[in-house]
Amino acid sequence: MWRVNNTNQTTFEFAIKETTSVSISVYDTHGEKLENIISNKMYNQGSYAITFNASALASGTYICTLTTKDDKKSVKIIKSN
């Protein structure tokens, strides 16, 4: 779970085992996609950190999903003002 701090930013950290396309999206709890943070961007093997500005999101709970060609992982984000 990630928490969005009062500056409206959070950092997503992830590691890639081999070169692949990566998408990171934010959904509400009903499954509606609200924002694409990364859309099918190619990443080489390695570790990465992406800063997300959540100022457009209201306080609440969201799901962030990281998708590659072989994997999909989701985590909960809690935003409070």
C-alpha positions, 0 to 999 in steps of 0.5 A, a space after each residue: 500500500 502507498 500513501 499519498 502525502 500532503 504534497 499530493 505526491 507519491 513515488 512508485 518503485 518497481 524492478 524489471 527483470 528483462 526489457 519490456 513495455 510497462 504501463 502504470 494506471 490508477 483506478 477508483 474502487 469501482 474499476 474505472 481508470 482515472 489516469 495513465 501514469 505510464 502507457 506502454 513505455 519500454 524499460 530495460 532491466 533494472 530498478 525504477 522510481 516514478 513520482 506521481 502527482 495525485 493532486 487531481 484525485 479526491 481523498 479516498 482509496 485507489 488501486 494502482 496497477 503495473 502491467 508488463 507483457 508477463 505480469 500484472 501487480 496492483 496495490 492500494 493507494 490511500 489519499 488524504 488531505 
